[in-house]
């Protein structure tokens, strides 16, 4: 039996026995006909669906994911001894031109550190889809949150570290932390005092937040796991982006289990279809300047 690889995620299997039997039948019948020059009947093909790239990644990291999940606990029952104090009660806010990664990491960061999630600007269609899918209310605008919790509330930036991407109303003196996966460049924030910094060369800020949950053995809500999964899939293009790391693949495997997403590839495609609604109305200039 021979296999022919197909780029459309199919394995085409040729059964040699069928081919040989068909050829024999043809040669036997040719004695009584004038069709000796006709080709033998085509062999039988069977199409078998091949696993997608993300399915293979999840299968590869399944055991490590189960081990990590088995160590998670509910802080209400076991106490909360390992949570860093620097970010407790912070307002977690992402960058302007808000995307799925910045909202997912803000919501999850607020849950992990008992803080408040805020949005820096209007939400795109992909983010709205994910929030609706997981039945999570959109985080209020940053200034609205600030007016509610206090003008000098501590702030943690997620998914960015440059002042050019900060939303209006953020005072640098109130920034207590940065959780990000982007490079530190000339426009990065400057603070008078030391702050909590967690910047890693991974594919998504949601990957970092998930890692923080796991490293602290903290359980999370199913909806939060769904949003974190959405953020990683968005920023890594379903784990196909060149920025994707093994840590992203492991965190996706863990989150898929926690969120009970059986077909991650199908869910990612639903997200990307939702995102395409925004892309249809964006100019080429904005498309290359703004993170989607």
C-alpha positions as MATLAB code, in Angstrom:
seq = 'XXXXXXXXXXXXXXXXXXXXXXXXXXXXXXXXXXXXXXXXXXXXXXXXXXXXXXXXXXXXXXXXXXXXXXXXXXXXXXXXXXXXXXXXXXXXXXXXXXXXXXXXXXXXXXXXXXXXXXXXXXXXXXXXXXXXXXXXXXXXXXXXXXXXXXXXXXXXXXXXXXXXXXXXXXXXXXXXXXXXXXXXXXXXXXXXXXXXXXXXXXXXXXXXXXXXXXXXXXXXXXXXXXXXXXXXXXXXXXXXXXXXXXXXXXXXXXXXXXXXXXXXXXXXXXXXXXXXXXXXXXXXXXXXXXXX';
ca = [
       0.000    0.000    0.000;
       1.486    3.345   -1.030;
       0.662    6.801    0.392;
       0.745   10.107   -1.464;
       0.969   13.268    0.651;
      -1.500   15.972   -0.302;
      -1.217   19.661    0.680;
      -4.963   19.792    1.420;
      -4.431   17.920    4.708;
      -5.354   14.578    3.175;
      -3.483   11.289    2.835;
      -4.334    9.601   -0.453;
      -3.934    5.863   -0.083;
      -3.551    3.685   -3.168;
      -4.358    0.019   -2.787;
      -1.911   -1.891   -4.980;
      -3.958   -5.059   -4.713;
      -6.922   -3.280   -6.283;
      -4.692   -1.988   -9.044;
      -3.265   -5.434   -9.804;
      -6.657   -7.141   -9.735;
      -8.088   -4.539  -12.080;
      -5.165   -5.006  -14.455;
      -5.623   -8.803  -14.462;
      -9.317   -8.509  -15.149;
      -8.576   -6.161  -18.038;
      -6.018   -8.501  -19.597;
      -8.383  -11.465  -19.321;
     -11.197   -9.659  -21.069;
      -8.975   -8.294  -23.852;
      -8.828  -11.658  -25.666;
     -12.449  -11.329  -26.719;
     -12.347   -7.641  -27.643;
     -10.581   -5.131  -29.775;
      -9.721   -2.962  -26.760;
      -6.187   -4.251  -26.162;
      -4.729   -0.736  -26.286;
      -7.033    0.703  -23.625;
      -5.422    1.525  -20.237;
      -6.208   -0.588  -17.230;
      -8.978    0.671  -14.929;
      -7.935    3.351  -12.429;
      -6.850    2.069   -8.998;
      -9.117    2.646   -5.999;
      -8.256    5.693   -3.858;
      -9.263    6.222   -0.234;
      -8.980    9.726    1.292;
      -7.928    9.850    4.909;
      -7.977   13.136    6.804;
      -4.593   14.064    8.218;
      -4.196   15.761   11.603;
      -3.799   19.534   11.498;
      -0.645   21.189   12.802;
      -2.356   22.327   15.985;
      -3.798   18.840   16.606;
      -0.279   17.416   16.379;
       1.060   20.080   18.765;
      -1.655   19.342   21.321;
      -1.047   15.605   21.098;
       2.694   16.147   21.618;
       2.192   18.218   24.788;
      -0.777   16.302   26.223;
       1.133   14.533   28.987;
       2.928   17.676   30.199;
      -0.400   19.507   30.184;
      -2.088   16.859   32.324;
       0.753   16.990   34.842;
       0.472   20.801   35.117;
      -3.313   20.695   35.438;
      -3.128   18.100   38.208;
      -1.181   20.567   40.373;
      -3.674   23.431   40.155;
      -5.633   24.394   43.255;
      -8.370   26.788   44.290;
      -6.891   29.637   46.386;
     -10.190   29.952   48.262;
      -9.571   26.485   49.698;
      -5.782   26.378   49.991;
      -4.821   29.999   50.558;
      -2.972   32.270   48.164;
       0.640   32.304   49.319;
       2.547   32.479   46.025;
       0.901   35.498   44.400;
       3.262   38.485   43.999;
       2.038   41.434   46.058;
       3.216   44.075   43.559;
       0.275   43.558   41.216;
      -2.483   43.005   43.758;
      -5.474   45.205   42.995;
      -3.974   46.685   39.820;
      -5.935   47.911   36.837;
      -4.824   45.649   33.980;
      -4.958   47.388   30.621;
      -3.613   46.599   27.167;
      -2.561   48.795   24.275;
      -4.609   51.066   22.053;
      -5.893   49.417   18.867;
      -7.107   46.800   21.314;
      -6.881   43.172   20.183;
      -7.715   39.739   21.561;
      -4.362   39.235   23.269;
      -4.559   42.504   25.193;
      -8.126   41.880   26.368;
      -7.512   38.243   27.262;
      -4.418   39.083   29.280;
      -6.173   42.003   31.018;
      -9.148   39.876   32.080;
      -6.958   36.990   33.226;
      -4.468   39.264   34.985;
      -7.294   40.880   36.917;
      -8.528   37.448   38.007;
      -5.075   36.242   39.024;
      -4.227   39.352   41.059;
      -7.711   40.345   42.266;
      -7.596   43.508   40.212;
      -9.660   45.209   37.544;
      -9.675   44.647   33.777;
      -9.941   47.638   31.457;
      -9.933   48.217   27.709;
      -7.723   50.832   26.083;
      -9.895   51.418   22.995;
     -12.791   49.988   21.008;
     -12.868   46.212   20.581;
     -12.382   44.542   17.217;
     -14.795   41.946   15.827;
     -12.603   38.975   16.796;
     -12.444   40.091   20.426;
     -16.205   40.699   20.511;
     -16.753   37.194   19.135;
     -14.573   35.588   21.826;
     -16.154   37.572   24.670;
     -19.611   36.644   23.433;
     -18.618   32.988   22.911;
     -17.306   32.679   26.464;
     -20.083   34.857   27.906;
     -17.692   37.386   29.446;
     -18.695   41.044   29.708;
     -16.374   43.414   27.803;
     -13.960   45.209   30.147;
     -15.003   48.858   30.660;
     -12.918   51.678   29.162;
      -9.802   52.528   31.172;
     -10.922   55.960   32.357;
     -14.263   54.555   33.489;
     -12.467   51.953   35.603;
     -10.088   54.573   36.958;
     -12.952   56.828   37.998;
     -14.536   53.916   39.828;
     -11.502   52.543   41.691;
      -9.558   55.766   42.205;
      -7.522   58.140   40.078;
      -4.234   56.942   41.584;
      -4.998   53.226   41.364;
      -1.986   50.995   40.585;
      -1.706   49.993   36.932;
      -0.226   46.988   35.168;
       0.390   47.248   31.433;
      -0.267   44.061   29.479;
       0.732   43.241   25.894;
       2.762   46.444   25.477;
       5.586   48.420   27.075;
       5.844   51.550   24.909;
       4.389   54.925   25.835;
       3.193   55.405   22.254;
       0.748   52.496   22.746;
      -0.527   53.524   26.180;
      -4.089   54.713   26.505;
      -4.838   58.260   27.634;
      -4.954   58.875   31.380;
      -2.112   56.602   32.486;
       0.315   58.285   34.859;
       3.783   56.640   34.732;
       4.110   57.019   38.511;
       1.137   54.675   38.944;
       2.534   51.893   36.764;
       3.445   48.983   39.020;
       4.037   46.276   36.452;
       4.471   45.247   32.810;
       3.546   41.858   31.348;
       4.506   41.721   27.707;
       6.035   39.714   24.857;
       7.316   42.565   22.664;
      10.810   43.969   22.306;
      12.032   46.757   24.600;
      12.742   49.695   22.308;
      13.370   53.429   22.452;
       9.791   54.363   23.392;
       9.540   51.950   26.326;
       8.245   53.290   29.624;
      10.570   54.842   32.188;
       9.743   54.742   35.906;
      11.249   56.404   38.945;
      10.971   53.285   41.091;
      11.464   49.567   40.395;
       8.378   47.788   39.099;
       7.323   44.200   38.423;
       8.393   43.203   34.893;
       7.595   39.952   33.127;
       8.666   40.171   29.483;
       9.284   36.920   27.633;
      10.042   36.091   23.979;
       6.847   34.081   23.528;
       4.063   34.402   20.985;
       1.473   36.074   23.165;
       0.944   37.986   26.392;
      -1.788   35.463   27.174;
       0.896   32.768   27.119;
       2.754   34.635   29.871;
      -0.378   35.099   32.004;
      -1.206   31.407   31.611;
       2.334   30.519   32.654;
       1.897   32.713   35.732;
      -1.267   30.803   36.684;
       0.522   27.482   36.184;
       3.722   28.491   38.002;
       1.602   29.598   40.971;
      -0.495   26.400   40.737;
      -3.573   28.576   40.457;
      -6.836   27.297   39.005;
      -8.792   29.617   36.712;
     -12.361   29.991   35.546;
     -13.325   28.077   32.403;
     -14.251   31.362   30.701;
     -10.854   32.815   31.556;
      -9.143   29.777   30.074;
     -11.202   30.307   26.929;
     -10.137   33.938   26.607;
      -6.472   33.096   27.216;
      -6.690   30.374   24.584;
      -8.261   32.878   22.194;
      -5.459   35.385   22.770;
      -2.720   32.868   22.023;
      -4.464   31.518   18.921;
      -4.970   35.058   17.651;
      -1.411   36.294   18.129;
       0.250   33.081   16.922;
      -2.158   32.565   14.004;
      -3.279   29.208   15.338;
       0.307   28.308   16.343;
       1.513   28.824   12.756;
       3.288   32.175   13.214;
       7.119   32.254   13.185;
       6.928   33.756   16.706;
       5.304   30.580   18.084;
       7.312   28.746   20.754;
       6.997   25.401   22.510;
       5.693   27.274   25.541;
       2.811   28.615   23.437;
       2.018   25.071   22.296;
       2.064   23.744   25.858;
      -0.123   26.565   27.187;
      -2.635   26.048   24.358;
      -2.798   22.350   25.263;
      -3.416   23.186   28.925;
      -6.005   25.859   28.146;
      -7.864   23.648   25.682;
      -8.276   21.110   28.501;
      -9.341   23.722   31.062;
     -11.776   25.411   28.666;
     -13.041   22.045   27.363;
     -12.409   22.943   23.721;
     -12.426   19.635   21.847;
     -11.566   21.014   18.392;
      -9.121   23.900   18.766;
      -8.591   24.212   15.027;
     -12.318   24.667   14.411;
     -12.578   27.279   17.165;
      -9.612   29.204   15.730;
     -11.254   29.268   12.305;
     -14.398   30.752   13.853;
     -12.279   33.488   15.436;
     -10.503   34.281   12.178;
     -13.797   34.498   10.297;
     -14.967   37.040   12.871;
     -11.718   38.991   12.496;
     -12.106   39.137    8.711;
     -15.128   41.412    9.144;
     -12.803   44.147   10.430;
     -10.116   43.523    7.819;
     -12.586   44.152    5.001;
     -12.940   47.778    6.122;
      -9.270   48.519    6.895;
      -7.022   50.426    4.506;
      -3.707   48.954    3.404;
      -1.908   51.675    5.383;
      -3.686   50.783    8.639;
      -3.316   47.068    7.981;
       0.492   47.271    8.173;
       0.579   49.737   11.089;
      -1.946   48.280   13.523;
      -1.880   44.984   15.384;
      -4.945   42.870   14.679;
];
